[in-house]
């Protein structure tokens, strides 16, 4: 799946903002956060801290992440946790929510 330059730029800006939020709200250094980092396994963020991060992300991007729906789909085995908790994948979901907001 090839990304356009606009999509790559948008994802990069989203990644930078998400990494900044993670670093500001946890003990993780921004330089340690990579697109392939798993929030829990690699960065040591627990579920309560993730909810705090989700709130900050919602505020920054003027979105409402469906965290409960995501958690339910993971718990029911419909998707792997990597779908939402690998930073790059999370950024992709944020971009989709932002685009849906703009289109609405």
N, CA and C atoms as a LAMMPS dump frame, in Angstrom:
ITEM: TIMESTEP
0
ITEM: NUMBER OF ATOMS
312
ITEM: BOX BOUNDS ff ff ff
-5.0000000000000000e+02 5.0000000000000000e+02
-5.0000000000000000e+02 5.0000000000000000e+02
-5.0000000000000000e+02 5.0000000000000000e+02
ITEM: ATOMS id mol type element x y z
1 1 1 N 0.853 -1.187 0
2 1 2 C 0 0 0
3 1 3 C 0.89 1.238 0
4 2 1 N 0.924 1.932 -1.099
5 2 2 C 1.765 3.119 -1.22
6 2 3 C 1.033 4.339 -0.66
7 3 1 N 1.746 5.134 0.083
8 3 2 C 1.181 6.36 0.641
9 3 3 C 1.587 7.551 -0.212
10 4 1 N 0.694 8.514 -0.316
11 4 2 C 1.033 9.735 -1.035
12 4 3 C 1.932 10.595 -0.155
13 5 1 N 2.567 11.595 -0.753
14 5 2 C 3.412 12.51 0.027
15 5 3 C 2.592 13.244 1.076
16 6 1 N 1.355 13.603 0.737
17 6 2 C 0.48 14.291 1.7
18 6 3 C 0.185 13.375 2.883
19 7 1 N -0.125 12.087 2.607
20 7 2 C -0.404 11.137 3.688
21 7 3 C 0.826 10.922 4.562
22 8 1 N 1.991 10.819 3.928
23 8 2 C 3.229 10.63 4.695
24 8 3 C 3.495 11.852 5.571
25 9 1 N 3.31 13.053 5.016
26 9 2 C 3.512 14.273 5.79
27 9 3 C 2.523 14.354 6.948
28 10 1 N 1.258 14.047 6.681
29 10 2 C 0.234 14.108 7.721
30 10 3 C 0.55 13.099 8.822
31 11 1 N 0.931 11.878 8.418
32 11 2 C 1.254 10.854 9.408
33 11 3 C 2.474 11.268 10.221
34 12 1 N 3.457 11.886 9.573
35 12 2 C 4.642 12.349 10.274
36 12 3 C 4.281 13.415 11.307
37 13 1 N 3.427 14.349 10.921
38 13 2 C 2.991 15.395 11.857
39 13 3 C 2.194 14.784 12.996
40 14 1 N 1.355 13.803 12.677
41 14 2 C 0.573 13.115 13.715
42 14 3 C 1.507 12.365 14.646
43 15 1 N 2.474 11.643 14.073
44 15 2 C 3.429 10.896 14.89
45 15 3 C 4.182 11.831 15.829
46 16 1 N 4.658 12.965 15.307
47 16 2 C 5.4 13.923 16.139
48 16 3 C 4.542 14.407 17.302
49 17 1 N 3.278 14.709 17.03
50 17 2 C 2.374 15.193 18.079
51 17 3 C 2.1 14.101 19.111
52 18 1 N 1.865 12.87 18.646
53 18 2 C 1.598 11.753 19.562
54 18 3 C 2.836 11.456 20.402
55 19 1 N 4.013 11.441 19.786
56 19 2 C 5.257 11.196 20.527
57 19 3 C 5.468 12.278 21.586
58 20 1 N 5.152 13.514 21.226
59 20 2 C 5.277 14.627 22.172
60 20 3 C 4.327 14.431 23.362
61 21 1 N 3.095 14.011 23.082
62 21 2 C 2.115 13.766 24.151
63 21 3 C 2.579 12.624 25.049
64 22 1 N 3.068 11.529 24.437
65 22 2 C 3.551 10.39 25.228
66 22 3 C 4.704 10.83 26.129
67 23 1 N 5.674 11.534 25.56
68 23 2 C 6.85 11.959 26.333
69 23 3 C 6.464 12.925 27.454
70 24 1 N 5.499 13.805 27.199
71 24 2 C 5.094 14.796 28.202
72 24 3 C 4.319 14.168 29.357
73 25 1 N 3.691 13.01 29.113
74 25 2 C 2.81 12.421 30.113
75 25 3 C 3.329 11.12 30.721
76 26 1 N 4.52 10.692 30.301
77 26 2 C 5.109 9.454 30.838
78 26 3 C 6.599 9.696 31.087
79 27 1 N 7.283 8.653 31.527
80 27 2 C 8.729 8.741 31.731
81 27 3 C 9.513 8.365 30.482
82 28 1 N 8.809 8.193 29.354
83 28 2 C 9.452 7.777 28.103
84 28 3 C 10.027 9.001 27.393
85 29 1 N 11.28 8.892 26.97
86 29 2 C 11.92 9.964 26.209
87 29 3 C 11.357 9.983 24.796
88 30 1 N 11.128 11.173 24.257
89 30 2 C 10.573 11.285 22.912
90 30 3 C 11.458 10.584 21.88
91 31 1 N 12.766 10.61 22.096
92 31 2 C 13.683 9.973 21.143
93 31 3 C 13.57 8.445 21.164
94 32 1 N 12.97 7.878 22.22
95 32 2 C 12.793 6.425 22.313
96 32 3 C 11.509 5.951 21.637
97 33 1 N 10.66 6.87 21.218
98 33 2 C 9.368 6.517 20.622
99 33 3 C 9.526 6.409 19.108
100 34 1 N 9.221 5.234 18.589
101 34 2 C 9.332 4.964 17.159
102 34 3 C 7.961 4.547 16.633
103 35 1 N 7.727 4.67 15.309
104 35 2 C 6.437 4.229 14.756
105 35 3 C 6.13 2.762 15.066
106 36 1 N 7.177 1.938 15.181
107 36 2 C 6.957 0.513 15.446
108 36 3 C 6.894 0.171 16.932
109 37 1 N 7.018 1.176 17.817
110 37 2 C 6.962 0.94 19.263
111 37 3 C 5.555 0.537 19.695
112 38 1 N 5.483 -0.514 20.518
113 38 2 C 4.206 -0.921 21.112
114 38 3 C 4.088 -0.167 22.438
115 39 1 N 2.962 0.506 22.634
116 39 2 C 2.797 1.353 23.818
117 39 3 C 3.04 0.599 25.113
118 40 1 N 2.481 -0.597 25.242
119 40 2 C 2.609 -1.351 26.495
120 40 3 C 3.925 -2.124 26.555
121 41 1 N 4.184 -2.943 25.53
122 41 2 C 5.361 -3.824 25.566
123 41 3 C 6.67 -3.061 25.498
124 42 1 N 6.772 -2.098 24.578
125 42 2 C 8.049 -1.415 24.365
126 42 3 C 8.225 -0.174 25.231
127 43 1 N 7.129 0.547 25.471
128 43 2 C 7.229 1.828 26.182
129 43 3 C 6.774 1.734 27.636
130 44 1 N 6.214 0.589 28.029
131 44 2 C 5.83 0.37 29.424
132 44 3 C 4.65 1.204 29.892
133 45 1 N 3.764 1.558 28.975
134 45 2 C 2.599 2.373 29.333
135 45 3 C 1.471 1.43 29.738
136 46 1 N 0.923 1.645 30.933
137 46 2 C -0.169 0.778 31.38
138 46 3 C -1.508 1.32 30.881
139 47 1 N -2.566 0.545 31.104
140 47 2 C -3.873 0.906 30.543
141 47 3 C -4.4 2.224 31.104
142 48 1 N -4.13 2.508 32.373
143 48 2 C -4.589 3.768 32.96
144 48 3 C -3.856 4.953 32.325
145 49 1 N -2.549 4.811 32.142
146 49 2 C -1.778 5.865 31.479
147 49 3 C -2.23 6.045 30.039
148 50 1 N -2.601 4.924 29.385
149 50 2 C -3.08 5.026 28.012
150 50 3 C -4.349 5.87 27.951
151 51 1 N -5.231 5.709 28.927
152 51 2 C -6.466 6.511 28.937
153 51 3 C -6.135 7.996 29.076
154 52 1 N -5.135 8.322 29.892
155 52 2 C -4.693 9.717 30.011
156 52 3 C -4.155 10.221 28.669
157 53 1 N -3.36 9.383 28.002
158 53 2 C -2.814 9.756 26.691
159 53 3 C -3.943 9.942 25.682
160 54 1 N -4.927 9.034 25.723
161 54 2 C -6.059 9.117 24.793
162 54 3 C -6.804 10.442 24.991
163 55 1 N -6.974 10.863 26.243
164 55 2 C -7.641 12.133 26.525
165 55 3 C -6.854 13.292 25.924
166 56 1 N -5.541 13.277 26.121
167 56 2 C -4.683 14.333 25.574
168 56 3 C -4.726 14.341 24.04
169 57 1 N -4.703 13.147 23.437
170 57 2 C -4.76 13.039 21.982
171 57 3 C -6.097 13.571 21.479
172 58 1 N -7.187 13.19 22.154
173 58 2 C -8.517 13.688 21.77
174 58 3 C -8.542 15.21 21.789
175 59 1 N -7.97 15.795 22.833
176 59 2 C -7.946 17.252 22.965
177 59 3 C -7.12 17.892 21.847
178 60 1 N -5.943 17.357 21.602
179 60 2 C -5.019 17.924 20.617
180 60 3 C -5.595 17.883 19.206
181 61 1 N -6.263 16.759 18.873
182 61 2 C -6.742 16.566 17.507
183 61 3 C -8.236 16.856 17.332
184 62 1 N -8.895 17.263 18.413
185 62 2 C -10.351 17.522 18.383
186 62 3 C -11.121 16.319 17.845
187 63 1 N -10.8 15.153 18.41
188 63 2 C -11.469 13.909 18.027
189 63 3 C -11.944 13.206 19.291
190 64 1 N -12.635 12.094 19.101
191 64 2 C -13.012 11.214 20.208
192 64 3 C -12.608 9.807 19.795
193 65 1 N -11.477 9.339 20.336
194 65 2 C -11.029 7.989 19.999
195 65 3 C -11.986 6.99 20.643
196 66 1 N -12.443 5.99 19.884
197 66 2 C -13.356 4.984 20.447
198 66 3 C -12.591 3.909 21.221
199 67 1 N -11.915 4.331 22.283
200 67 2 C -11.021 3.439 23.031
201 67 3 C -11.766 2.221 23.557
202 68 1 N -12.977 2.412 24.089
203 68 2 C -13.727 1.275 24.633
204 68 3 C -14.036 0.263 23.536
205 69 1 N -14.419 0.75 22.35
206 69 2 C -14.691 -0.153 21.225
207 69 3 C -13.422 -0.89 20.82
208 70 1 N -12.299 -0.164 20.798
209 70 2 C -11.022 -0.783 20.43
210 70 3 C -10.674 -1.885 21.415
211 71 1 N -10.789 -1.578 22.704
212 71 2 C -10.435 -2.555 23.745
213 71 3 C -11.343 -3.784 23.64
214 72 1 N -12.621 -3.556 23.398
215 72 2 C -13.568 -4.663 23.274
216 72 3 C -13.201 -5.553 22.085
217 73 1 N -12.853 -4.943 20.95
218 73 2 C -12.507 -5.748 19.776
219 73 3 C -11.223 -6.545 20.012
220 74 1 N -10.284 -5.987 20.782
221 74 2 C -9.057 -6.716 21.133
222 74 3 C -9.393 -7.852 22.092
223 75 1 N -10.18 -7.548 23.133
224 75 2 C -10.532 -8.556 24.138
225 75 3 C -11.343 -9.703 23.548
226 76 1 N -12.135 -9.411 22.514
227 76 2 C -12.934 -10.455 21.872
228 76 3 C -12.153 -11.191 20.791
229 77 1 N -10.9 -10.813 20.594
230 77 2 C -10.048 -11.5 19.636
231 77 3 C -10.323 -11.133 18.186
232 78 1 N -11.07 -10.042 17.968
233 78 2 C -11.386 -9.621 16.6
234 78 3 C -10.174 -8.997 15.914
235 79 1 N -9.333 -8.305 16.673
236 79 2 C -8.107 -7.708 16.15
237 79 3 C -6.991 -7.9 17.171
238 80 1 N -5.754 -7.839 16.701
239 80 2 C -4.592 -7.907 17.594
240 80 3 C -4.41 -6.56 18.283
241 81 1 N -3.864 -6.568 19.482
242 81 2 C -3.633 -5.301 20.194
243 81 3 C -2.701 -4.386 19.408
244 82 1 N -1.839 -4.99 18.567
245 82 2 C -0.912 -4.191 17.763
246 82 3 C -1.653 -3.184 16.888
247 83 1 N -2.894 -3.502 16.486
248 83 2 C -3.669 -2.63 15.609
249 83 3 C -3.829 -1.227 16.205
250 84 1 N -3.955 -1.149 17.519
251 84 2 C -4.192 0.138 18.174
252 84 3 C -3.022 0.61 19.029
253 85 1 N -2.158 -0.31 19.455
254 85 2 C -1.139 0.055 20.434
255 85 3 C 0.27 0.156 19.881
256 86 1 N 0.461 -0.097 18.593
257 86 2 C 1.733 0.238 17.956
258 86 3 C 1.578 1.688 17.5
259 87 1 N 2.519 2.526 17.848
260 87 2 C 2.377 3.974 17.665
261 87 3 C 1.997 4.351 16.236
262 88 1 N 2.65 3.763 15.246
263 88 2 C 2.332 4.084 13.853
264 88 3 C 0.894 3.75 13.493
265 89 1 N 0.403 2.601 13.987
266 89 2 C -0.985 2.211 13.726
267 89 3 C -1.943 3.165 14.424
268 90 1 N -1.609 3.546 15.658
269 90 2 C -2.435 4.497 16.402
270 90 3 C -2.526 5.817 15.635
271 91 1 N -1.414 6.274 15.084
272 91 2 C -1.398 7.52 14.307
273 91 3 C -2.292 7.404 13.075
274 92 1 N -2.283 6.235 12.441
275 92 2 C -3.136 6.015 11.272
276 92 3 C -4.616 6.121 11.672
277 93 1 N -4.965 5.531 12.817
278 93 2 C -6.348 5.621 13.307
279 93 3 C -6.713 7.07 13.644
280 94 1 N -5.787 7.797 14.236
281 94 2 C -6.032 9.214 14.558
282 94 3 C -6.288 9.992 13.267
283 95 1 N -5.453 9.77 12.255
284 95 2 C -5.637 10.46 10.97
285 95 3 C -7.003 10.14 10.365
286 96 1 N -7.438 8.871 10.483
287 96 2 C -8.761 8.492 9.96
288 96 3 C -9.88 9.219 10.711
289 97 1 N -9.738 9.312 12.041
290 97 2 C -10.754 10.018 12.837
291 97 3 C -10.782 11.498 12.507
292 98 1 N -9.617 12.096 12.323
293 98 2 C -9.529 13.515 11.956
294 98 3 C -10.186 13.731 10.598
295 99 1 N -9.877 12.861 9.638
296 99 2 C -10.466 12.976 8.301
297 99 3 C -11.982 12.824 8.35
298 100 1 N -12.472 11.906 9.168
299 100 2 C -13.927 11.696 9.305
300 100 3 C -14.58 12.94 9.907
301 101 1 N -13.896 13.573 10.875
302 101 2 C -14.41 14.817 11.481
303 101 3 C -14.498 15.93 10.467
304 102 1 N -13.455 16.041 9.642
305 102 2 C -13.407 17.099 8.625
306 102 3 C -14.519 16.882 7.602
307 103 1 N -14.747 15.618 7.244
308 103 2 C -15.769 15.291 6.243
309 103 3 C -17.186 15.474 6.789
310 104 1 N -17.343 15.377 8.101
311 104 2 C -18.679 15.459 8.709
312 104 3 C -19.258 16.844 8.689
